[in-house]
Amino acid sequence: MDEITAKAARAAQKDLVRFVRSVVSHAPVRIELGEAAGTIRLKGGMPSRTVVQATVAQAVSLGLVIRDGDIVRATPQALPFLRRALVSPDEAFQEQHREIETATVAVDGVRQAVRLNQLESPLGAAARLKEKSGQPFLPPQAITAGERLHADFTRANLQPRLTMAYEPRLSTKTRGGAGGAADLSDSAMSARFRVGKAMEAIGPELCGVALDVCCFQKGLEIVERERQWPARSAKLMLRTALMALARHYAPPPPAATRKNHAWGADGYRPEAGDIVL
């Protein structure tokens, strides 16, 4: 009985995926009652096909499609659902956050087709850069430092607001409105302090590229274009900035102080300038 139930569930899931895929690919889709009881016929920019009413109802209840009379449209949740459904369970969560495109790049003088994730962070893309020797262009400590800077930047609420704020304005707020220091939590204030100290450690000449790539998620080519830098120079500036940042987060141990000793036999008297410890 359990095996029969499992097969029915898999069949229903397969029908759901096929229906949502049709709506996404051929939106908007017009529906009408099918010839058989409990079925619905899909029409639009595709060959006519029939699905059961339960599949349409399930898609609506899951928020994957919106039904407006005899018109069905996909919601923003439809694409992540399809990405999860069309890959193995181990990669389902990762796949819904990917936007894979095929591109052609030159590798050792030979052009090859590669798959690129358009939603990957610029720092993640920079982490894959290689030296001519095959060694990573960015050392692991540099990547760790960049990720830590991004985490502090996000925790400090320094990302620019892209949507309208709907919080009510209260008369007890300090002058300056929302976003002022009085509105920040202790953790956000601490994060802002850490970001400021990190920028001081990197220096004014290099902190801009670290902010652009790690915090504002700008690609290296965009940084070069905006700053009018030569091609392939941003990665060099980024590596220098992140290595300085890594030393700020994990300072190297102080070098042992060299000690000068003056040795003498019995009755030896030190002269001026000798150091005796």
C-alpha positions in Angstrom: 0.0 0.0 0.0 2.9 2.4 0.8 4.5 1.7 -2.5 1.3 2.5 -4.3 0.9 5.7 -2.4 4.5 6.6 -3.2 4.0 6.0 -6.9 0.9 8.1 -6.9 2.7 10.9 -5.1 5.6 10.8 -7.7 3.1 10.9 -10.5 1.3 13.8 -9.0 4.6 15.7 -8.5 5.5 14.9 -12.1 2.2 16.3 -13.4 2.7 19.4 -11.2 6.1 20.1 -12.6 5.0 19.6 -16.2 2.1 22.0 -15.7 4.1 24.7 -14.0 6.8 24.3 -16.7 4.1 24.8 -19.4 2.8 27.9 -17.7 6.3 29.4 -17.3 7.3 28.7 -20.9 4.1 29.7 -22.6 2.6 32.4 -20.4 -0.1 33.5 -20.3 -1.9 30.2 -20.6 -5.7 29.9 -21.2 -7.6 27.1 -19.6 -11.0 25.5 -20.3 -12.9 22.5 -19.0 -11.7 19.2 -20.6 -13.9 16.6 -22.2 -13.2 14.1 -19.4 -14.6 14.8 -15.9 -12.1 16.5 -13.6 -9.8 17.6 -16.4 -8.7 21.0 -17.7 -7.4 21.7 -21.2 -4.5 24.1 -21.6 -4.3 26.5 -24.6 -2.0 29.2 -25.6 1.3 29.4 -27.5 1.7 25.7 -27.3 0.0 22.5 -28.4 -3.2 21.9 -26.5 -2.9 19.4 -23.6 -5.0 18.2 -20.7 -4.3 18.2 -17.0 -6.4 17.2 -14.1 -8.0 19.9 -12.0 -6.3 18.7 -8.9 -2.9 19.6 -10.4 -4.0 23.2 -11.2 -5.5 23.6 -7.7 -2.3 22.3 -6.1 -0.2 24.8 -8.2 -2.5 27.6 -7.1 -2.4 26.6 -3.4 1.4 26.4 -3.5 1.6 29.9 -4.9 3.3 28.7 -8.1 0.6 30.1 -10.5 -2.2 32.7 -10.3 -5.6 31.9 -11.9 -7.6 34.9 -13.1 -10.7 33.6 -14.7 -9.6 31.4 -17.6 -6.1 32.8 -17.6 -3.2 31.3 -15.6 0.1 33.1 -15.0 3.3 32.0 -13.2 4.4 33.6 -10.0 8.0 34.5 -9.1 8.1 31.3 -7.0 7.6 29.1 -10.1 11.2 29.3 -11.4 12.9 28.3 -8.0 10.4 25.5 -7.8 11.3 24.2 -11.2 15.0 24.5 -10.5 14.6 22.4 -7.3 12.4 19.8 -9.0 14.6 19.3 -12.1 17.8 18.5 -10.2 18.9 15.8 -7.7 17.8 16.3 -4.1 21.4 17.0 -3.0 21.6 20.0 -5.3 18.1 21.3 -5.0 18.7 24.1 -2.6 21.8 25.3 -4.4 20.2 25.1 -7.9 17.3 27.5 -7.0 19.9 30.2 -6.3 21.7 29.7 -9.6 21.2 31.3 -13.0 23.4 29.2 -15.3 24.4 30.6 -18.7 26.8 29.1 -21.3 29.7 31.2 -22.4 33.0 30.8 -24.2 36.3 31.6 -22.6 40.0 31.2 -23.5 41.9 28.7 -21.4 45.6 28.4 -22.2 44.9 29.9 -25.6 42.1 27.4 -26.4 38.5 28.6 -26.4 36.2 26.4 -24.4 32.5 26.4 -23.5 31.8 26.9 -19.8 28.7 27.2 -17.6 28.5 30.4 -15.5 26.3 31.2 -12.6 25.1 34.7 -13.1 23.9 35.0 -9.5 27.3 34.1 -8.0 29.0 36.9 -6.0 32.0 38.7 -7.6 34.3 37.5 -4.8 33.4 33.9 -5.5 34.2 34.4 -9.2 37.5 36.1 -8.2 38.3 33.1 -6.0 38.5 30.8 -9.1 41.1 32.9 -10.8 44.4 31.1 -11.3 48.1 32.1 -11.7 50.0 30.8 -14.7 51.5 28.2 -12.3 48.0 26.9 -11.6 48.0 28.3 -8.0 45.0 30.3 -6.8 45.3 34.0 -7.6 43.7 34.9 -4.3 45.1 33.0 -1.2 42.5 31.4 1.1 43.2 34.0 3.8 42.3 36.8 1.3 39.0 35.1 0.5 38.2 34.7 4.2 39.0 38.3 4.8 36.7 39.5 2.0 33.8 37.3 3.2 34.3 38.6 6.8 34.2 42.2 5.5 31.0 41.5 3.6 29.4 39.9 6.7 30.2 43.0 8.8 29.0 45.3 6.1 25.7 43.5 5.9 25.4 43.3 9.7 26.0 47.0 9.9 23.0 47.8 7.7 25.2 49.7 5.3 23.6 48.2 2.2 21.7 50.9 0.3 17.9 50.6 0.7 16.2 49.6 -2.6 12.6 49.6 -1.4 10.3 52.0 0.4 10.4 51.9 4.2 7.0 51.3 5.6 7.9 51.7 9.3 5.9 54.5 11.0 7.9 57.6 12.0 7.8 58.1 15.8 8.0 61.4 17.5 10.7 60.0 19.9 13.1 59.4 17.0 16.1 61.6 17.0 16.6 64.2 14.3 17.7 62.6 11.1 15.0 59.9 10.9 15.4 56.2 10.3 18.9 55.0 9.7 20.5 57.2 12.3 22.9 56.0 14.9 20.1 55.9 17.5 18.1 53.4 15.5 21.0 50.9 15.3 21.4 47.9 17.6 24.6 47.3 19.5 25.7 44.6 17.1 25.2 46.9 14.1 27.1 49.6 15.7 30.0 47.2 16.5 29.9 46.0 12.9 30.1 49.6 11.6 33.1 50.1 13.9 34.8 47.0 12.5 34.2 48.1 8.9 35.7 51.5 9.7 38.8 49.9 11.2 39.1 47.6 8.3 39.0 50.5 5.8 41.7 52.3 7.8 43.9 49.1 7.7 43.5 48.8 3.9 44.2 52.5 3.3 42.4 55.1 1.2 44.0 54.0 -2.0 42.7 50.4 -1.9 39.6 50.4 0.3 37.4 51.4 -2.6 38.0 48.3 -4.6 37.4 46.1 -1.5 34.1 47.8 -0.9 33.0 47.6 -4.5 33.7 43.9 -4.9 33.1 42.4 -1.4 30.3 44.7 -0.2 28.6 46.2 -3.2 29.0 43.0 -5.2 30.5 44.7 -8.3 32.4 42.6 -10.8 36.0 43.3 -11.6 35.2 44.6 -15.1 32.6 47.0 -13.7 35.1 48.3 -11.2 37.7 48.9 -14.0 35.1 50.7 -16.1 33.8 52.9 -13.3 37.3 53.8 -12.0 38.8 54.0 -15.5 41.5 51.5 -14.7 43.4 49.5 -17.3 42.0 46.0 -18.1 42.9 43.2 -15.7 44.2 45.7 -13.1 41.3 45.4 -10.7 42.2 41.9 -9.7 45.7 43.0 -8.7 44.3 45.9 -6.7 41.8 43.6 -5.1 44.5 41.0 -4.1 46.6 43.7 -2.5 43.6 45.1 -0.6 42.5 41.7 0.6 46.0 40.7 1.8 46.2 43.9 3.8 42.7 43.2 5.2 43.8 39.6 6.1 46.8 41.0 8.0 44.4 43.3 9.8 42.1 40.5 10.9 44.9 38.1 11.7 48.1 40.1 12.5 51.3 38.1 12.1 53.2 37.4 15.3 55.8 40.1 16.2 59.3 39.3 15.1 61.7 38.3 17.9 63.8 41.3 19.0 67.4 40.8 18.3 69.5 41.0 21.4 73.2 42.0 21.5 75.4 40.4 24.1 78.8 41.4 25.2 80.8 38.7 26.9 84.0 39.1 28.9 86.4 37.2 31.0 86.8 37.6 34.8 87.5 41.2 35.7 86.3 42.5 32.4 85.0 46.1 32.5 82.4 47.1 29.8 83.3 50.1 27.8 81.0 52.9 26.7 78.6 51.7 24.0 78.8 48.0 25.1 75.4 46.4 25.9 75.4 44.0 28.8 72.3 41.9 29.6 
